[in-house]
Amino acid sequence: MQTLREAKPGDSVTVTKVGGEGAVKRRIMDMGITKGVGITVRKVAPLGDPVEVTVRGYELSIRKADAEMIEVAAANA
């Protein structure tokens, strides 16, 4: 399964699972990243951290460690 961390700039993906536990998972979900939501990867910093995405109509920068907890599938899959 692909994670958000592995998605390339310009990719549109759909969240299939939000990993993590407790406060970490709650923080990711509070940012609007929940199962079934569409995400477009805007930019990835030169060293890979952070990843800038568009989710639910707003831009969000997310740490690479958090992006690895978010499983995604291609939006047209």
Residue pairs with C-beta under 8 A, 6 or more apart in sequence:
1 16
1 17
1 71
1 73
2 13
2 71
2 72
2 73
3 67
3 68
3 69
3 70
3 71
3 72
4 13
4 15
4 39
4 41
4 51
4 53
4 62
4 67
4 68
4 70
4 71
4 72
5 48
5 51
5 64
5 67
5 68
5 70
7 13
7 39
7 41
7 51
7 72
8 41
8 44
9 41
9 42
9 43
9 44
10 40
10 41
11 40
11 41
11 74
12 38
12 39
12 40
12 41
12 74
12 75
12 76
13 38
13 39
13 40
13 41
13 72
13 73
13 74
13 75
14 36
14 37
14 38
14 39
14 72
14 73
14 74
14 75
14 77
15 33
15 34
15 35
15 36
15 37
15 38
15 39
15 70
15 71
15 72
16 35
16 71
16 72
16 73
17 35
17 70
17 71
18 25
18 28
18 29
18 33
18 34
18 35
18 69
18 70
18 71
19 25
19 69
19 70
19 71
20 28
20 66
20 69
24 66
24 69
25 69
27 66
28 66
28 69
28 70
31 55
31 60
31 62
32 55
32 56
32 58
32 60
33 39
33 55
33 62
33 70
37 55
37 56
38 55
38 75
39 53
39 54
39 55
39 72
40 53
40 54
40 55
41 51
41 52
41 53
42 52
42 53
42 54
42 59
43 51
43 52
44 51
44 52
45 51
45 52
48 64
49 63
49 64
50 61
50 62
50 63
50 64
51 61
51 62
51 63
51 64
51 67
52 59
52 60
52 61
52 62
53 59
53 60
53 61
53 62
54 60
